[in-house]
Each structure stands twice: as C-alpha cells, then as structure tokens.
C-alpha cells in the first residue's frame, strides 16, 4: 500500500496525495487526463481494454501509474479497476469515467448489435465504474471523493450521424446529475465534461481516410472558435472538476467545445 504522504512525493500539485482511477486511459482524452493528473501529484490507476497502450503509458510514468486491463462493460472488470486502487493505495479519491466507443453512422445504417455495443461500453460501463467507485468512496476511512464523467456535445444536443453514439452520451449527462443529487450529502461530487470534436488519435486518422478531411473541415466550421480541441484542453477541465477548486460544484456538465453548444 502507498500512503498519502508517499503519494505526495510523486509531485506537488492540485491532486497531490490523491488516488485516481481513469478509465479509457490508453489513448486520447483518457491518456491526457492520466498524464495531467500525474503532473499534479496524483497516483493513477489507468484502466483500458488496450493492454499495449496501457503498457506504454506505465513505461512513460513508471512511478505514478499502475494499470488494469479490462472492459468497463463487464461487471467483474469494473469492480476490479476500482478494487485495484484500494488494494494498491488504500483508497480512491477520484474516478474519471472516460471509457467509450464512438461509432459514426446514421440510424438506418445501424444494427441492433451496434446499439447494444455502444450502450454496453458508454452506458453500462459508466454506470458500473461509478457504482463501484462510489461504494468504495463511502466505505473508506475518510469518506468522500470526486467523480468526473466524460460526456459529449452529443450528450447535450443532436448531431448528424450520431443516432447510436449520442444517446449513450445523454446517459452520461443524465447519470451525472442524478448521482450528484444522490451522493452530495455524503461528500461525493459528481460532474461531467462535454467535449466538442477533439483531435484524439482516432480523429487524427480521419485526415488520411476518404472523406475525412472534408468532414473535419466541416466540423471546424461548426465550432465558433474555428478549430478542433486538443485532449490536453479537456484534461485541464477534468482536472478542475476533480480538484478542490471545484469544491462547491456538483451536478454540472461543463462544455469544452469551442463554443459549439452556445449556438
């Protein structure tokens, strides 16, 4: 077990001594969150189905990151992700429920299997990781903590080609509000971020795919700031909501979208 004082030796910062679980941490927004949290002094348990990506992250940050390979949609895996934080570090202070899949397709192209897969990962997976994190937060010697769910602009407003993905992100936004009310009196804050189009590895690959450059150019125009966001910009917002600077904020869904939802 690593104590809080030992965790503080990792580095000073807004999360010094905090034990944080980040799901979907092998790439994209999740990886950016894990990296930023470490710079702010946290000990991070990084979880993902991508074992190779997790290994690369742990090699980059060997003193502050441990890993759990698993699928958030599987009950036993979600339980194990949270359990790893408690087993290795004695508690859990922050959960970032980020893991998700992002299929882009119109309703008539989608199958029932497409719908079930997205709802399993983005919906059920968020439910399970929040459930086990909150259970652990209320049972520990110093109860309380912070949960940050990763929703999307598609979880706040309709978009073309996202009839399968968007509803799952409405689950993220709705779950955030309900959990915030349910657990506020027990010292647990629950918030979410709603990113716009972010230049994750998957989005970056679109530049080399047929129709990809045109799609991305159109998306840039839809964001009033005239550009796409960076994973580090979302990580900064997640950090704020996870930190004591947001101590009187719960139940909010914070857009990180270059003005998209303000239109």
N, C-alpha and C positions, 0 to 999 in steps of 0.2 A: 504494500500500500504506500502511496505517495501522499504525504501530509500537505496541508495548505502552505506551510512555511517552505517546504521543499519546492512546491509549485512556484512560489514567488521567485525562487532563484532562477527560473527559466527566463524571466524578464519582467521589468516593471511595466505597468500599463493599466488600462481600464478594466482588464479582466484578470489581473494578477491574482493567482491563487484559485481561480475558478476552473472547475472541471466541466468540459463542454463536449456534448455529442453532436456531431454534424453528419447527417445522412446525405448520400449522393456526393460524397467528398472527393471522389477520384478525379473529377474534372469540373469544368465550368464554374458556375456560381458556388457550388459546394467547396471546391478546391480553393477558390479565392477567399471564402469565409474562413476555412481552416488556416490558411496562411496568415490572414489578418489577425485572427484570434491568437495565434502563436506570438505574433509581434506585440500583442497587447498583454502577454504574460500568461495566457491560458494553457492548460493541459487539454489536448484534444483527443477524443476517441473518434476516429474517422471511419465511417461505415459506407459500404457500397457493394454492388454485385461485381464490380470490376476489380479483381484482385491485382492485376498488373498496375493499374493506375494508383491503387492504394499503396502498393509497394514503392512506387516512385515517390509518392508524397512522403511516406515514412522515411525513405532514404534522404530526402531533402531536409527533413526536420526530425532527425532521429531522437532528440532529447525531449521533444514535446508532443509527438504524435504517436499513438498506438492505433492499430487498425482492427476492424471486424469485417469479414467478408460475409455478406448475406443479403437477402431480399426483404425489404421492408413490408412487402405484402404477405409474408409468411409470419404467422404469429410467433413461432419459436425464434425466428431470426430477429424480429423487432425486440422481443424480450431480451435476447442475448446482447444486442447492441447497447441497451441501457444497462444491463447487468454487468457488462464489461467495465463501464465507468465506475460503478460502485465497487466491483471486485478489485480493480486496479488502483483506484484513487480514493475510495472510501465514501464517495458521494457523487451527485450530479447537480450542477448549478444551472446549466444552460442546455437546452435542446434546440438545435436548428433543424427543423423538419423540411428538408430540401429535396429529397429524392423524388424523381419523377421522370416520366417519358413524355415526349412532345410530338405526337403524330400530327401531320397537317393533311387534312382530307375533307372533302365535302360530305354531307350526310349520306348522299346516295352512293358514294364510293365505299363507305364504311360498312363493316360487318359487325354482327353481334360480338364476335370474338375481339375485334378492335376495341369496342366499347368496354368490354369486360376487362381487358388488359389495362387500359388506362385507368379505369376506376379502381382496379386492384392496387396498382402502384401509387397513383396520385391521390386516391381517396382512402382506401382501406389502409395503405401504408402510412399515411399521415395520421389517421385515427389510431393505429396500433402504436406507433412510436410516441405519440402524445400521451396515450393511455399509460404506457409503462414508465415514461419519464415522470409524469405527474404522480403516479403511485410511489415512485422512489423518492421524489422531492418531498412528499408529505410524510414519509416514514423515517426520514433521516434525522439525525440528532439535532441539526439546525434546519428545520423545515423551510421550504420556500425555493424559489428559483424563477427562471425566465424561459419562456418558450417563444421561438420565432418561427412561424410557418412561412414557407415561400409559396405565395400565390402567384398572380399574374394580372396584367391588364385584361387578360381573357377571363379572369375570375371576377371582374368588375363590370365589364362591358362586352357586347357582342363583337365578333370579328369574323370575316370570311374564312372559310376553310378550317374552322376550329370547332365544329359542332361536336366532336368527340373529346378533344382536349379541354376546351373552355369550361364545360360543365364540371369537370373534375376540379378545376381551379376555383369554381364557385363553392365547391365543398371546402376547399382550404380557407377561403374567406369566411364562410359561414361557421365552420368549426372554430376558427379563431375567436369570433365574437361570443359564441356560446360558452366556450371554455373559459374565456376571460371573466365572464359573469359568474360562472360556476365556482371558480377557484380563487377569486380575488381576496376573499376573506381569510384564505389560508396562505397568503404570502406568495402566490404564484401569479406572475404577469404573463399574459398570452397576447402576442401581437403578430402581425404579418407584414411582409413587403410584397408589393405588386410590381414586379419589373416589367418594363416595356421590352422591346426586342433588344437582346443583349448578345454581344459578339463572343459567345461561347465557341468551343471547338466545332460543335455541330453547325452553328450558324456560319462560321468562317468557311466551312467546306462548301457552302452553297455557292460561293463565288466561282467554284470550279465545276458546278453542275449545270446541266441545261436549264435555262430559265432562271437560274439562281441570281445572277447579277441584276436582272430586271426586277425580280421580287424584292431584293434588298434595297434597290434604289427607290422602289415604291414605298417600302417601309420607312426609309429615312425621311421621306416627304411627309409621312403621316405623323411623325414626331415633331412637334413645333420647334424643338432645338435644332432640327435638321441633321441629326446624326443618330446612330445607334449607341446604346450604352455599353459600358465595359463591366465585366464581372467584378472588378475591384470597386466600382461605384455602388453596386448592390451590396457587396460585403461591408462597405462603410455604413450603410443604412442598417444592416443586420446588427453590426457591432453596437450602434447607438441604441437600438431597441433591447439588446441583450445586457447593456451596461446599466450602472446606477444612474447615469444621466437621464434615463427614461423611467425613473423610479415611480412617477405618478402617471404613467401611460400604460393602459391595458385596453385590449379590445379594438385597437386601431389597425387599419390596413393602410400602410404607407406606400403611396406610389413612388416608384423610382423609374420614371418613364419619359423624361424629357418633355413633359407637358401633355402627353397623349390623352390622359383622362380629363384634362382641364377643358378640352374642346366641347 
